[in-house]
Amino acid sequence: MEFKTKKKAVILLEDGTIFEGQAVGQDGTAVGEICFNTGTTGYQEIFTDPSYFGQIMITTNAHIGNYGVNDQEQESDSIKISGLVCRNFSYEHSRVDSDGSLLEYFENQNFFAISNVDTRALVRHIRNKGAMNAVISTNLDMGFLKSELAKVPSMEGLELASSVSTKEAYTFGNPEAKYKISALDLGIKRNILRNFEKRDCYIKVFPFDTSFEEMQAFEPDGYFLSNGPGDPTPLTNAQIIAKQIIELDEPLFGICLGHQVIALAHGIPTYKMHNGHRGINHPVKNLLTGKGEITSQNHGFVVDRKAVEEGDLFDVTHIHLNDNTLAGMRMKNKNCFSVQYHPEASPGPHDSSYLFDEFIERMNVTKTV
Ligand SMILES: NC(=O)CC[C@H](N)C(=O)O
């Protein structure tokens, strides 16, 4: 096995703590809020998920790169995390249908990753201290590291959806499909579009700064507000659009950031969590059916459950069983529902894909009346 480099690299956390590792490939520096994903598989989907834009990812799975990459596993056209911290990086890979190695994939995108880090100690540290900014680098000069870190904005209040949203509207799927959906792209994952397409939908995807009138002009049967990076609070245009859709009582479905936008549009606040939920085995209870679901999650903010319960606009439909936070809600007298987690999985289990069916069913009802 040939290692291209074993150059020393470091992580400097906002609280001054330093962890050591080695550069995976080329030298580099990356900054962002550091977070961890506990998924045991699905690294390519995670790295390309636009919701992670601006974040350094720690993977708790001990091996990264061992099954290479495959174009089918892209959740967007490029890597979206700002840097990677892992334990063992596999310079060799093995999978029948792999398109290439993860190292080449990183090199082609000029992406900086470090390995040989004590990720268990690092994750315990972050889990205890809470989310914070970090810099990872092969440049070990403390002055340099501190000045890079000082430039990183706080995730709280940060608007990032505009950095990953499409610049131009585009369509996805079969124009002859039974249902039409107007989707607001705040950082949409491809597998959400694939899930709609599979259910006989033709989707038009609009940039974050579009107007409701442009979305309406597609004459959709339903509207969708996507997942995406950053704090939902500054997304005022998306909140206005959510309100306009709801006023007309058109079917509306929101996932993750889209769910948070729906809450904010109705005066229900979101807040930043001590640590987010990022993994593929998060337990959720569906309060309507009493059933449990194992879900894929990726969020650092959450809708204030108490504010939802004290208000009279929404019913809580799902709760997260680890910490009792809000995982899903629906509007009492409007055709709107949303979840904090990821029914499209990719990566993760498919327990919650019924939510896409529910959206189709809601469109079916309004289509025929
Ligand atoms: N996956 C998402 O849409 C994430 C939403 C938001 N950026 C958060 O961290 O909570």
The ligand as an SDF file (V2000), in Angstrom:
LIG
                    3D

 10  9  0  0  0  0  0  0  0  0999 V2000
  -30.4320   19.2500    6.7130 N   0  0  0  0  0  0  0  0  0  0  0  0
  -30.8820   20.4820    6.8920 C   0  0  0  0  0  0  0  0  0  0  0  0
  -31.7240   20.9850    6.1550 O   0  0  0  0  0  0  0  0  0  0  0  0
  -30.2480   21.2800    8.0020 C   0  0  0  0  0  0  0  0  0  0  0  0
  -31.0110   22.5020    8.4010 C   0  0  0  0  0  0  0  0  0  0  0  0
  -30.1890   23.5200    9.1750 C   0  0  0  0  0  0  0  0  0  0  0  0
  -29.0810   23.9810    8.4010 N   0  0  0  0  0  0  0  0  0  0  0  0
  -29.7260   22.9330   10.4860 C   0  0  0  0  0  0  0  0  0  0  0  0
  -28.5710   22.7080   10.6810 O   0  0  0  0  0  0  0  0  0  0  0  0
  -30.5150   22.6850   11.3530 O   0  0  0  0  0  0  0  0  0  0  0  0
  1  2  1  0
  2  3  2  0
  2  4  1  0
  4  5  1  0
  5  6  1  0
  6  7  1  0
  6  8  1  0
  8  9  2  0
  8 10  1  0
M  END
$$$$
